């Protein structure tokens, strides 16, 4: 379908990250990308289905960034899948032991236990967003320090985090769920494309699905969703996590992190790590014995 692209080039990395973060908060945006655009320069591109939505987002961006906002362009695009086209040009992302890449980089990133193939699709998660990157880095760290037998990726999107957990911990039973059936189909396809066969998928909101209830308690629960749902799920995640088990939470803007931490502390968790990447926070908490 036809869409509108906002494009802005920044020569200050902090400004570029602030622009990307502000645009990512726009609920109407179909896609937001940040990538290098020459020496000491970065380009941010965002896409909307309606020009009015793009114009409203541009006005919000100008108000938030202020005088430091570089000039930006709004361009009406023909009826092509510009979300996938824009993300197809994204470079591979290295996160600890993992290298996440699209099929266009298959020759540059050979198949192996470190590589994860994720093409742009209708489900969130290509590792270029700070929330996914933060989770991948945390999964890598935890997998080096602990053994996990049962892992749940709650709100799995593209399945990249479940695939990473399965790659890092091949003896673990990995479960992945999402309330969007399209995301579950995409995640299952991505797992097959990566040769990962020990992930069990479920289409559900929360942890009430019979498959998840039968698998609980988990040793590790990963949830990269939004701060509000994460707060609401604190009790359910605690009830389905074994004593001493970990949860990794993301999709949290930095100012929202204290409220999320407070919700989990109230349900018997201890904060282990707070990782900030740009405007976004990834939390690691452990359920007290």
VENHU-V872194 format. One line per field, one symbol per residue. ss: DSSP state (H for helix, E for strand, - for the rest). A space follows every 50 residues. Layout:
ss=???
This chain:
ss=--EEEEEEEE--HHHHHHHHHHHH------EEEEEE-----EEEEEEE-- HHHHHHHHHHHHHHHHHH---EEEEEE----HHHHHHH----EEE--EEE E-HHH---------EEE------------HHHHHHHHHHHHHHHH----E EEEE-----HHHHHHHHH----EEEEEE--HHHHHHHHHHHHH-----EE EEE------HHHHHH--EEEEEEE--HHHHHH-HHHHHH-EEEEEEEEEE EEEHHHHHHHHHHHH---EEEEEEEEE--EEEEEEEE--
